[in-house]
């Protein structure tokens, strides 16, 4: 049976009435025209011997140099006239459903008409069975699926009039391959012409309206479908609301120009939330990516990601970009990273936690024209506003304010507050399906979200007392007032008014409280932290100090870093065990002990946060350490007047008390600290409860004498208590 010449005329090709054929009809017809032109060029001439197959006929014509007959020239001119129409013109005159969708691809990637022809030949072979079989017939290969570069070049330019343009469009460095609109199948071959080419899954998903499906890209975390916020009195405030006017101006300018931002900030500064809010203001989505994981996969993964972002018109949030500056980072990969990003006009947010090397920062500025934004966590007042806004949905106005004030001590960012409220609601649902949110639920959520990174080294200090319960000497109270004043106005004076630039190091708030045990040092530390809107963590020195060289410094560095990142206040109890006087070096032990003190002094001086230290033995502290302490407050043992107030304050108003209870003699006779008085009052309350009578002087004196006995002190003469009572 002879092989007749292949006729790929419009009449010979049956029209497929599938959805794709309908949605993208103008482009499919153009592919049919391309194949018809190819058929005409390779078709036989009148003088070709009959009965030979197509390959022999084409070979005969090529050897003989026989021109096309006139009737084929006319047909070829007709086809070329149809193909002369640009894709832009095609889109303007067509009302097919998919035209606007493909126009988005063409414009986003700045594709030429030749690039578009390549894509549609590949797409038709992938999605339309009749086109696939026509291509197989032309290849003389009934099992082939994807065409190669040589065949595509012949179809695109059968008369060899645009050879340079065709080679450029099909090269691996072209837009089609760089942005992964096309992919190579079996791409191990070094020679490009021997590799088959297919449309990418990215392209197919978009044209088939399957954008909800995320590609499998290493490091891709999530797609955030952001939307412009609607008016809602209970809506969580936007992170943009808490940026100063300068940052907001740079953000607006940057988005309208380079659309690239380099964000410096820890998790509680809500860098991802900020990026989402920026994209939401434009009604555009955001793709979240872990940069370190993405870079491990090389430029292939980055190219796929960039193509995905362009098709979705999405921004990209690159987290952990400090990985680019690691010593083991591949220089070539870093260079390609910046090259590819500089050529891609998608909104980019690059986030580094604590900073990046100067050379990397320079590349962001030079190659990407990145706008730098240094993010700060919300302060206590801002956190109170956020909490109030979020809790208004669950509590009446009178209850919201005290709860928000109490919750502001947790150094949460705006996203963490949102998470805390969600956890509180879930906790309430476990107890009551009606979602009756209680204060305990909010406290539980806050504790659950509190930082766990230094949990093995520190314990959170919770203080339930108030300033009214603090009985101190006037001199001590004056120092405490100075500390509060410094803490509340530190940012205003140091940063806004410029005094910090004159000081260099030592801009943080550090204080030393010294005095005998039980005089209220820890209590006042907790009240101070609460007054400043901070969460206080007491460092467990037993977990910090290590016998191994350098390990103590490493643990302390982690604590100071976490404090700077989250804004928590640190309490070093028994500071003399860490900041003891340095000794003359007589052995390696002395040398390393001194190194630990030196390290602590340096970190304390550089630390911009709040650090409170307590000690019972101030004379044992290092002199250099004492010079670096901004505030020093003595907590002496209380005298008779203070002891009387302490006894009186420790007894609750709701407790049953003997009508004739007089506390002055007790205060004069028993020299006890506030901690001892607290213990004595509680013990006396149990004595009275056990006897079923109101609290009386005899119960209190009995408890006071127990405190004396436990402390190994000489007993004073009794007021009203005896062994017979």
QUICORQUI-V655791 format. One record per residue. N is the residue number from 1. RES is the residue in three letters. OMEGA is omega in whole degrees, -180 to 180 (none if undefined). Layout:
N	RES	OMEGA
N	RES	OMEGA
This chain:
1	UNK	-178
2	UNK	176
3	UNK	180
4	UNK	177
5	UNK	-179
6	UNK	179
7	UNK	180
8	UNK	176
9	UNK	-180
10	UNK	-179
11	UNK	-176
12	UNK	-176
13	UNK	-179
14	UNK	-180
15	UNK	177
16	UNK	-176
17	UNK	178
18	UNK	-180
19	UNK	-179
20	UNK	180
21	UNK	180
22	UNK	-175
23	UNK	-175
24	UNK	-175
25	UNK	-177
26	UNK	-178
27	UNK	179
28	UNK	177
29	UNK	178
30	UNK	177
31	UNK	178
32	UNK	179
33	UNK	178
34	UNK	-180
35	UNK	177
36	UNK	179
37	UNK	178
38	UNK	179
39	UNK	-180
40	UNK	-178
41	UNK	-177
42	UNK	-176
43	UNK	-178
44	UNK	174
45	UNK	-174
46	UNK	-175
47	UNK	-179
48	UNK	178
49	UNK	180
50	UNK	174
51	UNK	178
52	UNK	-179
53	UNK	-173
54	UNK	-178
55	UNK	179
56	UNK	-179
57	UNK	180
58	UNK	179
59	UNK	180
60	UNK	-179
61	UNK	-180
62	UNK	-179
63	UNK	-176
64	UNK	-179
65	UNK	-178
66	UNK	179
67	UNK	177
68	UNK	174
69	UNK	-174
70	UNK	-178
71	UNK	178
72	UNK	177
73	UNK	179
74	UNK	179
75	UNK	-180
76	UNK	178
77	UNK	180
78	UNK	180
79	UNK	-180
80	UNK	178
81	UNK	177
82	UNK	-178
83	UNK	-180
84	UNK	179
85	UNK	-178
86	UNK	177
87	UNK	177
88	UNK	178
89	UNK	180
90	UNK	-179
91	UNK	-178
92	UNK	-174
93	UNK	-176
94	UNK	176
95	UNK	179
96	UNK	-173
97	UNK	-173
98	UNK	-175
99	UNK	-180
100	UNK	-180
101	UNK	179
102	UNK	176
103	UNK	178
104	UNK	176
105	UNK	-177
106	UNK	-177
107	UNK	-179
108	UNK	-176
109	UNK	179
110	UNK	-177
111	UNK	173
112	UNK	177
113	UNK	178
114	UNK	176
115	UNK	-179
116	UNK	178
117	UNK	178
118	UNK	-178
119	UNK	-175
120	UNK	172
121	UNK	-180
122	UNK	-179
123	UNK	179
124	UNK	178
125	UNK	-178
126	UNK	-169
127	UNK	-177
128	UNK	-174
129	UNK	-179
130	UNK	178
131	UNK	179
132	UNK	-178
133	UNK	174
134	UNK	178
135	UNK	179
136	UNK	178
137	UNK	179
138	UNK	177
139	UNK	-170
140	UNK	-179
141	UNK	-175
142	UNK	-179
143	UNK	-179
144	UNK	180
145	UNK	-176
146	UNK	179
147	UNK	176
148	UNK	-177
149	UNK	-177
150	UNK	179
151	UNK	179
152	UNK	179
153	UNK	180
154	UNK	179
155	UNK	-178
156	UNK	-175
157	UNK	-175
158	UNK	179
159	UNK	177
160	UNK	179
161	UNK	-177
162	UNK	-174
163	UNK	-178
164	UNK	180
165	UNK	-179
166	UNK	-180
167	UNK	179
168	UNK	-178
169	UNK	-177
170	UNK	-179
171	UNK	-178
172	UNK	-180
173	UNK	-178
174	UNK	179
175	UNK	-177
176	UNK	-175
177	UNK	179
178	UNK	-179
179	UNK	174
180	UNK	169
181	UNK	173
182	UNK	177
183	UNK	177
184	UNK	177
185	UNK	-176
186	UNK	-170
187	UNK	178
188	UNK	-178
189	UNK	179
190	UNK	-178
191	UNK	-176
192	UNK	-173
193	UNK	-177
194	UNK	-175
195	UNK	177
196	UNK	-176
197	UNK	-179
198	UNK	173
199	UNK	-177
200	UNK	175
201	UNK	178
202	UNK	-179
203	UNK	-179
204	UNK	179
205	UNK	-177
206	UNK	-177
207	UNK	178
208	UNK	177
209	UNK	178
210	UNK	-175
211	UNK	-180
212	UNK	-179
213	UNK	179
214	UNK	178
215	UNK	178
216	UNK	-180
217	UNK	178
218	UNK	179
219	UNK	180
220	UNK	-175
221	UNK	-175
222	UNK	171
223	UNK	-179
224	UNK	179
225	UNK	-176
226	UNK	178
227	UNK	178
228	UNK	-175
229	UNK	175
230	UNK	-179
231	UNK	-180
232	UNK	-176
233	UNK	180
234	UNK	-177
235	UNK	176
236	UNK	-178
237	UNK	178
238	UNK	176
239	UNK	180
240	UNK	-179
241	UNK	-174
242	UNK	173
243	UNK	177
244	UNK	-174
245	UNK	179
246	UNK	179
247	UNK	179
248	UNK	179
249	UNK	179
250	UNK	180
251	UNK	-180
252	UNK	-180
253	UNK	-179
254	UNK	-177
255	UNK	-179
256	UNK	-179
257	UNK	-173
258	UNK	-178
259	UNK	179
260	UNK	-176
261	UNK	175
262	UNK	-175
263	UNK	174
264	UNK	179
265	UNK	178
266	UNK	-176
267	UNK	-176
268	UNK	171
269	UNK	175
270	UNK	179
271	UNK	178
272	UNK	179
273	UNK	178
274	UNK	179
275	UNK	178
276	UNK	-179
277	UNK	177
278	UNK	-180
279	UNK	178
280	UNK	178
281	UNK	177
282	UNK	-176
283	UNK	-179
284	UNK	180
285	UNK	180
286	UNK	177
287	UNK	180
288	UNK	-175
289	UNK	171
290	UNK	-173
291	UNK	-178
292	UNK	179
293	UNK	-179
294	UNK	-176
295	UNK	178
296	UNK	-178
297	UNK	177
298	UNK	-173
299	UNK	-180
300	UNK	-179
301	UNK	179
302	UNK	179
303	UNK	178
304	UNK	179
305	UNK	-179
306	UNK	176
307	UNK	178
308	UNK	-179
309	UNK	-179
310	UNK	-179
311	UNK	180
312	UNK	-172
313	UNK	-176
314	UNK	169
315	UNK	179
316	UNK	175
317	UNK	179
318	UNK	179
319	UNK	178
320	UNK	179
321	UNK	175
322	UNK	177
323	UNK	178
324	UNK	-177
325	UNK	179
326	UNK	-179
327	UNK	-178
328	UNK	179
329	UNK	-179
330	UNK	-177
331	UNK	-180
332	UNK	180
333	UNK	178
334	UNK	179
335	UNK	179
336	UNK	178
337	UNK	-179
338	UNK	178
339	UNK	-177
340	UNK	180
341	UNK	-179
342	UNK	-179
343	UNK	-176
344	UNK	-178
345	UNK	172
346	UNK	177
347	UNK	-177
348	UNK	175
349	UNK	-179
350	UNK	-175
351	UNK	172
352	UNK	-174
353	UNK	-174
354	UNK	-180
355	UNK	-179
356	UNK	179
357	UNK	-178
358	UNK	-178
359	UNK	179
360	UNK	177
361	UNK	178
362	UNK	180
363	UNK	177
364	UNK	-179
365	UNK	-175
366	UNK	-174
367	UNK	-175
368	UNK	-176
369	UNK	-176
370	UNK	174
371	UNK	-178
372	UNK	176
373	UNK	176
374	UNK	-174
375	UNK	177
376	UNK	177
377	UNK	179
378	UNK	178
379	UNK	-178
380	UNK	-179
381	UNK	179
382	UNK	178
383	UNK	179
384	UNK	178
385	UNK	-179
386	UNK	179
387	UNK	-179
388	UNK	-180
389	UNK	-176
390	UNK	-176
391	UNK	-178
392	UNK	-180
393	UNK	-172
394	UNK	-178
395	UNK	175
396	UNK	-171
397	UNK	-178
398	UNK	-177
399	UNK	-177
400	UNK	-172
401	UNK	179
402	UNK	178
403	UNK	179
404	UNK	179
405	UNK	180
406	UNK	-176
407	UNK	-176
408	UNK	-180
409	UNK	179
410	UNK	-174
411	UNK	-177
412	UNK	168
413	UNK	-175
414	UNK	179
415	UNK	-180
416	UNK	176
417	UNK	176
418	UNK	178
419	UNK	-179
420	UNK	179
421	UNK	179
422	UNK	178
423	UNK	179
424	UNK	179
425	UNK	178
426	UNK	178
427	UNK	178
428	UNK	-180
429	UNK	178
430	UNK	-179
431	UNK	-174
432	UNK	-177
433	UNK	179
434	UNK	176
435	UNK	177
436	UNK	-176
437	UNK	179
438	UNK	178
439	UNK	-180
440	UNK	179
441	UNK	178
442	UNK	179
443	UNK	178
444	UNK	-179
445	UNK	-180
446	UNK	178
447	UNK	-179
448	UNK	-177
449	UNK	-179
450	UNK	-175
451	UNK	179
452	UNK	-174
453	UNK	180
454	UNK	-178
455	UNK	-180
456	UNK	-178
457	UNK	-172
458	UNK	176
459	UNK	179
460	UNK	179
461	UNK	178
462	UNK	-178
463	UNK	-180
464	UNK	-177
465	UNK	176
466	UNK	179
467	UNK	-180
468	UNK	-178
469	UNK	-179
470	UNK	179
471	UNK	-178
472	UNK	175
473	UNK	-178
474	UNK	-179
475	UNK	180
476	UNK	179
477	UNK	179
478	UNK	178
479	UNK	179
480	UNK	178
481	UNK	177
482	UNK	-180
483	UNK	179
484	UNK	-179
485	UNK	179
486	UNK	-177
487	UNK	-177
488	UNK	-174
489	UNK	-176
490	UNK	-178
491	UNK	-178
492	UNK	-176
493	UNK	-174
494	UNK	-174
495	UNK	-176
496	UNK	-179
497	UNK	171
498	UNK	-179
499	UNK	-180
500	UNK	180
501	UNK	-180
502	UNK	-171
503	UNK	-176
504	UNK	178
505	UNK	174
506	UNK	-180
507	UNK	-179
508	UNK	178
509	UNK	175
510	UNK	-176
511	UNK	177
512	UNK	175
513	UNK	-178
514	UNK	-179
515	UNK	-178
516	UNK	180
517	UNK	175
518	UNK	-178
519	UNK	173
520	UNK	-177
521	UNK	-179
522	UNK	179
523	UNK	-180
524	UNK	177
525	UNK	179
526	UNK	179
527	UNK	177
528	UNK	-179
529	UNK	179
530	UNK	179
531	UNK	-180
532	UNK	178
533	UNK	-177
534	UNK	174
535	UNK	-175
536	UNK	177
537	UNK	178
538	UNK	-177
539	UNK	177
540	UNK	-174
541	UNK	179
542	UNK	179
543	UNK	-176
544	UNK	-174
545	UNK	-178
546	UNK	178
547	UNK	-178
548	UNK	-176
549	UNK	175
550	UNK	-176
551	UNK	177
552	UNK	179
553	UNK	-180
554	UNK	-180
555	UNK	178
556	UNK	178
557	UNK	178
558	UNK	-179
559	UNK	-180
560	UNK	178
561	UNK	-180
562	UNK	178
563	UNK	179
564	UNK	-177
565	UNK	-174
566	UNK	-179
567	UNK	179
568	UNK	175
569	UNK	-177
570	UNK	176
571	UNK	176
572	UNK	176
573	UNK	-177
574	UNK	-176
575	UNK	-179
576	UNK	179
577	UNK	178
578	UNK	-174
579	UNK	-180
580	UNK	-179
581	UNK	176
582	UNK	-175
583	UNK	175
584	UNK	-176
585	UNK	177
586	UNK	-180
587	UNK	178
588	UNK	178
589	UNK	178
590	UNK	-177
591	UNK	-179
592	UNK	175
593	UNK	178
594	UNK	178
595	UNK	179
596	UNK	179
597	UNK	178
598	UNK	180
599	UNK	-180
600	UNK	180
601	UNK	-180
602	UNK	-179
603	UNK	180
604	UNK	-179
605	UNK	-179
606	UNK	-173
607	UNK	-179
608	UNK	-178
609	UNK	-178
610	UNK	178
611	UNK	178
612	UNK	180
613	UNK	178
614	UNK	177
615	UNK	173
616	UNK	-175
617	UNK	-177
618	UNK	-178
619	UNK	-179
620	UNK	-178
621	UNK	-179
622	UNK	-177
623	UNK	178
624	UNK	177
625	UNK	-179
626	UNK	180
627	UNK	-178
628	UNK	-179
629	UNK	-178
630	UNK	-178
631	UNK	177
632	UNK	-178
633	UNK	178
634	UNK	177
635	UNK	-178
636	UNK	175
637	UNK	-177
638	UNK	175
639	UNK	-171
640	UNK	-178
641	UNK	179
642	UNK	-179
643	UNK	178
644	UNK	180
645	UNK	179
646	UNK	177
647	UNK	-177
648	UNK	-177
649	UNK	-175
650	UNK	-178
651	UNK	-179
652	UNK	178
653	UNK	-176
654	UNK	-176
655	UNK	175
656	UNK	-175
657	UNK	177
658	UNK	-175
659	UNK	-177
660	UNK	-176
661	UNK	178
662	UNK	-171
663	UNK	-173
664	UNK	180
665	UNK	179
666	UNK	-180
667	UNK	-179
668	UNK	-170
669	UNK	-173
670	UNK	-178
671	UNK	-175
672	UNK	176
673	UNK	179
674	UNK	-180
675	UNK	179
676	UNK	178
677	UNK	178
678	UNK	179
679	UNK	-178
680	UNK	180
681	UNK	-179
682	UNK	179
683	UNK	180
684	UNK	178
685	UNK	178
686	UNK	176
687	UNK	-177
688	UNK	-180
689	UNK	-179
690	UNK	180
691	UNK	179
692	UNK	-178
693	UNK	176
694	UNK	179
695	UNK	-178
696	UNK	-178
697	UNK	-178
698	UNK	178
699	UNK	-179
700	UNK	-179
701	UNK	177
702	UNK	179
703	UNK	179
704	UNK	-180
705	UNK	174
706	UNK	178
707	UNK	178
708	UNK	-179
709	UNK	-179
710	UNK	179
711	UNK	178
712	UNK	-178
713	UNK	-180
714	UNK	-177
715	UNK	172
716	UNK	177
717	UNK	-176
718	UNK	176
719	UNK	-177
720	UNK	-175
721	UNK	175
722	UNK	-179
723	UNK	-177
724	UNK	-177
725	UNK	none
